[in-house]
Amino acid sequence: MFSYRFDAHLVPDLIANLDPIVDGWIAYDDRRATEAFSSEPLRRHALLAAARGAAADWILAVDPDERLERGAAERIAKLTSVYRRIAWGFRLREMYSPIDYRVDGLWGEKIQYRLFKAYDPANCQFKDFHDLWYPSSVGFKARDSGLNLYHLKMIEPKRRIARRDLYDHLDPGHLLQDVGYDYLADEAGAVFERISPGREYHPPHVDDGGLWMADIAAGMHGRQT
């Protein structure tokens, strides 16, 4: 499941990527929002409730600018065969080209827990952003799937700057992320790795150079350039 807004044009390739992996998908169309960043808790509640209403057993939460590696279909079938309350994590690979990702420092340590058993979100409270897809009260045990999740947004340099500016605008005191957001546009000491053979994502990505988010620097909080 996913929501989309400025990145709506990326959805067809996302669905092509997910098609071998999931039985179906649920989407939240956020294109009528007028603020720079609409309520993430609201979108998550809507998606989780819809998944529960559709009698989903497991949930895979992604964004339109993300792709799972080719081997995910076979592996996820095994990961979801367990009956315990587990949240499976994916190694988040921040792409700096369609085939290279950054690995120095915290860049090589990012993990996102996006595959988990469906649950009732009725009484759950989420942070504005940077939160897990499930509360600690649900009792999931976090485990590493060993699979890569490729994040395409960082490929374009102007998106790295725009992403920093957006989060600084939304969280000026860095209350939701202690490390702050300057690192998103800092390339000092950058080290990269190429996607290993057999771990590619499909379909291949050809970047359009667009912003894919609100342009805070230009004062266009509700639309992109």
C-alpha positions as CSV (number, residue, x, y, z in Angstrom):
1,M,0.0,0.0,0.0
2,F,1.1,3.5,-0.7
3,S,0.0,7.2,-1.0
4,Y,0.9,9.5,-3.9
5,R,0.8,13.2,-4.7
6,F,3.7,14.9,-6.4
7,D,5.1,11.5,-7.3
8,A,1.9,10.2,-9.0
9,H,3.8,9.7,-12.3
10,L,6.0,7.1,-10.5
11,V,3.1,4.9,-9.6
12,P,2.9,2.8,-12.8
13,D,6.5,1.6,-12.3
14,L,6.0,1.0,-8.6
15,I,3.0,-1.2,-9.4
16,A,5.1,-3.1,-12.0
17,N,7.8,-3.6,-9.3
18,L,5.3,-4.9,-6.8
19,D,3.2,-7.0,-9.2
20,P,5.3,-10.2,-8.7
21,I,5.3,-9.7,-4.9
22,V,1.8,-8.7,-3.7
23,D,-1.7,-10.1,-4.2
24,G,-3.1,-6.6,-4.5
25,W,-2.5,-3.0,-3.6
26,I,-4.3,-0.1,-1.9
27,A,-3.5,3.5,-2.7
28,Y,-4.3,6.9,-1.1
29,D,-4.7,9.7,-3.7
30,D,-3.3,12.8,-1.9
31,R,-3.3,15.2,-4.9
32,R,-6.1,17.4,-3.5
33,A,-3.9,18.4,-0.5
34,T,-3.0,22.0,-0.4
35,E,-0.2,22.1,2.3
36,A,3.4,21.3,1.6
37,F,3.1,18.0,3.5
38,S,-0.3,16.6,4.3
39,S,-1.0,14.6,7.5
40,E,1.0,11.4,7.4
41,P,-0.9,9.9,10.4
42,L,-4.2,10.5,8.6
43,R,-2.9,8.9,5.4
44,R,-1.5,5.9,7.3
45,H,-4.7,5.4,9.3
46,A,-6.7,5.4,6.1
47,L,-4.5,2.9,4.4
48,L,-4.2,0.6,7.3
49,A,-8.0,0.7,7.9
50,A,-8.6,0.0,4.2
51,A,-6.2,-3.0,4.3
52,R,-8.0,-4.4,7.3
53,G,-11.3,-3.9,5.5
54,A,-9.9,-5.8,2.6
55,A,-9.0,-8.7,4.9
56,A,-5.3,-8.3,4.3
57,D,-3.1,-10.8,6.2
58,W,0.2,-9.0,5.7
59,I,0.9,-5.4,4.7
60,L,3.8,-4.1,2.6
61,A,4.1,-0.3,2.9
62,V,6.1,1.5,0.3
63,D,6.4,4.9,-1.5
64,P,6.1,5.6,-5.2
65,D,9.8,6.5,-5.4
66,E,10.9,3.1,-3.9
67,R,11.7,-0.2,-5.6
68,L,12.3,-3.7,-4.1
69,E,15.0,-5.9,-5.5
70,R,14.1,-8.6,-7.9
71,G,14.5,-11.4,-5.4
72,A,11.9,-10.0,-3.1
73,A,9.0,-12.0,-4.5
74,E,10.4,-15.4,-3.5
75,R,11.9,-14.2,-0.2
76,I,8.7,-12.4,0.9
77,A,6.6,-15.5,0.3
78,K,8.8,-17.3,2.9
79,L,8.9,-14.3,5.3
80,T,5.1,-14.1,5.4
81,S,4.7,-17.8,6.0
82,V,5.5,-17.3,9.7
83,Y,2.6,-16.8,12.2
84,R,4.4,-14.7,14.7
85,R,4.0,-10.9,14.9
86,I,7.1,-9.9,13.1
87,A,7.9,-6.7,11.2
88,W,10.4,-7.3,8.5
89,G,13.0,-4.6,7.7
90,F,14.6,-3.7,4.4
91,R,18.0,-2.2,3.8
92,L,17.1,1.3,2.6
93,R,19.5,2.1,-0.3
94,E,19.6,5.8,-1.0
95,M,20.3,5.9,-4.8
96,Y,22.7,8.6,-6.2
97,S,22.3,7.1,-9.7
98,P,19.9,4.5,-11.0
99,I,22.5,1.8,-10.2
100,D,24.6,3.3,-7.3
101,Y,23.8,3.9,-3.7
102,R,25.5,5.7,-0.8
103,V,27.1,3.6,2.0
104,D,29.3,5.9,4.1
105,G,28.3,6.5,7.8
106,L,24.6,6.5,8.5
107,W,23.8,6.0,4.8
108,G,24.9,2.4,5.0
109,E,22.9,1.8,8.2
110,K,19.4,2.7,7.2
111,I,16.7,0.1,7.6
112,Q,12.9,0.5,7.1
113,Y,10.4,-2.0,8.7
114,R,7.7,-2.1,6.0
115,L,6.4,-5.7,5.9
116,F,4.2,-6.7,8.9
117,K,1.0,-8.5,9.9
118,A,-2.2,-6.5,9.4
119,Y,-3.6,-5.0,12.6
120,D,-6.4,-2.7,13.8
121,P,-5.1,0.9,13.7
122,A,-8.1,2.4,15.4
123,N,-6.3,3.4,18.7
124,C,-2.8,4.0,17.3
125,Q,-1.1,7.3,17.4
126,F,1.6,8.2,14.9
127,K,4.2,11.0,14.8
128,D,3.9,13.6,12.1
129,F,6.6,11.8,10.1
130,H,9.7,9.6,10.6
131,D,7.6,7.1,12.5
132,L,7.3,3.3,12.3
133,W,4.3,1.9,10.5
134,Y,3.2,0.2,13.7
135,P,3.2,1.3,17.4
136,S,5.2,-0.6,20.0
137,S,1.9,-1.6,21.7
138,V,1.2,-3.9,18.8
139,G,4.0,-6.2,19.9
140,F,5.8,-6.8,16.6
141,K,9.4,-8.1,16.8
142,A,11.7,-6.3,14.3
143,R,13.7,-8.5,12.1
144,D,16.0,-7.9,9.1
145,S,14.8,-9.5,5.9
146,G,18.2,-9.0,4.2
147,L,16.4,-7.5,1.2
148,N,17.2,-4.1,-0.4
149,L,14.7,-1.3,-0.8
150,Y,16.0,1.2,-3.3
151,H,15.0,4.9,-2.8
152,L,15.1,6.8,-6.1
153,K,14.4,10.3,-4.8
154,M,18.1,11.1,-3.9
155,I,19.3,10.5,-7.5
156,E,18.7,14.1,-8.6
157,P,20.9,16.7,-6.7
158,K,18.2,19.3,-6.5
159,R,15.9,16.8,-4.7
160,R,18.5,16.3,-2.0
161,I,18.5,20.0,-1.3
162,A,14.7,20.2,-1.6
163,R,14.3,17.3,0.8
164,R,16.5,18.9,3.4
165,D,14.6,22.2,3.0
166,L,11.2,20.5,3.3
167,Y,12.1,18.6,6.5
168,D,13.7,21.7,8.0
169,H,10.5,23.6,7.3
170,L,8.3,20.8,8.9
171,D,10.6,20.1,11.9
172,P,12.7,23.3,12.5
173,G,13.8,22.2,16.0
174,H,14.7,18.7,14.8
175,L,12.4,17.2,17.4
176,L,11.6,14.3,15.2
177,Q,15.1,13.5,14.1
178,D,18.1,14.4,16.4
179,V,20.6,14.3,13.6
180,G,18.8,17.0,11.7
181,Y,18.5,17.2,7.9
182,D,21.6,19.0,6.7
183,Y,23.2,15.6,6.0
184,L,20.7,15.0,3.2
185,A,22.5,17.6,0.9
186,D,26.0,17.0,2.2
187,E,28.2,15.0,-0.1
188,A,31.5,15.3,1.9
189,G,33.1,11.9,2.2
190,A,30.5,10.2,0.1
191,V,31.2,6.5,-0.7
192,F,29.1,4.5,-3.2
193,E,28.4,0.9,-4.0
194,R,26.9,-0.4,-7.2
195,I,23.9,-2.7,-7.1
196,S,25.2,-6.3,-7.1
197,P,24.3,-8.6,-10.0
198,G,21.1,-10.4,-9.2
199,R,19.9,-7.7,-6.8
200,E,18.6,-5.2,-9.4
201,Y,15.2,-3.7,-9.3
202,H,12.6,-3.8,-12.1
203,P,11.6,-1.9,-14.1
204,P,14.8,0.1,-14.7
205,H,14.6,3.8,-13.7
206,V,15.2,6.7,-16.1
207,D,15.2,9.9,-14.0
208,D,13.1,12.8,-15.2
209,G,14.9,15.4,-13.2
210,G,11.7,16.6,-11.5
211,L,11.3,17.7,-7.9
212,W,8.7,15.1,-6.8
213,M,7.8,17.3,-3.8
214,A,6.7,20.8,-2.8
215,D,9.2,23.5,-3.5
216,I,9.7,25.1,-0.1
217,A,12.6,27.4,-1.3
218,A,10.3,28.9,-3.9
219,G,7.4,29.3,-1.5
220,M,5.3,26.9,-3.5
221,H,4.1,24.9,-0.5
222,G,1.3,23.2,-2.3
223,R,2.8,22.4,-5.6
224,Q,6.1,21.5,-7.2
225,T,8.1,23.2,-10.0
